[in-house]
């Protein structure tokens, strides 16, 4: 986003409003509005899914956890990771969740470029060093491309009990893995809803009005708080993927076979 400095400056000089779409453009005073999903809530939903799937509040554990988030230069990572860790950190602190690799800090669990291959390579190294004869119970993956790398590594290098694995985006290969029992959930961000809301923002601006926002506190791009509209994400699992993805017309059955 920062590479857009010149056209953003020109827009600002001419009084042209700029809507940052999905990812927040950082360090530019030209950004007028931000349209996205509630990315902190994405992380919270992933964390809450793990709490429920392992029944952490009613079982003793300990359970082995590994963590994969996305590109360190992506501002969304701060929200995905922050939301999930708000939920999971107390269980890590109490010892109910144990990260055998010791890799917990955001910079330690980041995945450059959200790369499936880099996530797979890191998971292979973690398995070789920490899980010989030991079960991995859960992997927090911030999105589906990192989850796919984790799943590929597990298929090739792991013989223990298959872990709970989170994701986000409902990418086609990952929906197939949900159907096949290799991924537990993915957070669905219906891009049709985001596009629809952005069109409403554009219409308001074109009519000389203020665009509708629902969060004017959370998103600071380095030049100040950007008025934002956050759409709500939805958890997709084996139990509701047909309703959420097929019945809604987002995918056809052929897409995920």
DARAQUI-V278891 format. One record per backbone hydrogen bond with DSSP energy under -0.5 kcal/mol. CO is the residue of the C=O (numbers start at 1). NH is the residue of the N-H. If there is no record, write none. Layout:
[[CO NH] [CO NH]]
This chain:
[[1 4] [2 5] [4 8] [5 9] [6 10] [7 11] [8 12] [9 13] [10 14] [11 16] [12 15] [15 17] [18 20] [18 32] [18 33] [19 21] [20 22] [20 35] [21 23] [24 26] [28 31] [30 18] [32 227] [33 20] [34 229] [35 22] [36 231] [37 39] [38 42] [39 43] [40 44] [41 45] [42 46] [43 47] [44 48] [45 49] [46 50] [47 51] [48 52] [49 53] [50 54] [51 55] [51 56] [55 58] [55 59] [63 98] [64 137] [64 138] [66 140] [68 142] [70 111] [71 74] [73 75] [74 77] [74 78] [75 78] [75 79] [76 79] [76 80] [77 81] [78 82] [79 83] [80 84] [81 85] [82 86] [83 87] [84 88] [85 89] [88 91] [88 92] [89 93] [90 94] [91 95] [91 96] [91 97] [92 95] [96 62] [96 63] [98 65] [98 100] [99 102] [102 104] [105 108] [105 109] [106 110] [109 69] [111 114] [112 115] [115 119] [116 120] [117 121] [118 122] [119 123] [120 124] [121 125] [122 126] [123 127] [124 128] [125 129] [126 130] [127 131] [131 133] [131 134] [135 137] [137 164] [138 66] [139 141] [139 166] [140 68] [143 147] [144 148] [145 149] [146 150] [147 151] [148 152] [149 153] [150 154] [151 155] [152 156] [153 157] [154 158] [164 139] [165 184] [165 185] [167 187] [168 144] [171 174] [171 175] [172 176] [173 177] [174 178] [175 179] [176 180] [177 182] [177 183] [178 181] [186 188] [186 236] [187 169] [187 189] [188 190] [188 234] [189 191] [190 193] [190 194] [191 195] [192 196] [193 197] [194 198] [195 199] [196 200] [197 201] [198 202] [199 203] [200 204] [201 205] [202 206] [203 207] [204 209] [205 208] [215 228] [218 220] [219 221] [219 226] [221 27] [224 221] [224 223] [225 227] [227 34] [228 214] [228 215] [229 36] [229 231] [231 38] [234 188] [236 186] [237 240] [237 241] [240 244] [241 245] [241 246] [242 246] [242 247] [245 250] [245 251] [246 249] [252 255] [252 256] [253 256] [254 257]]
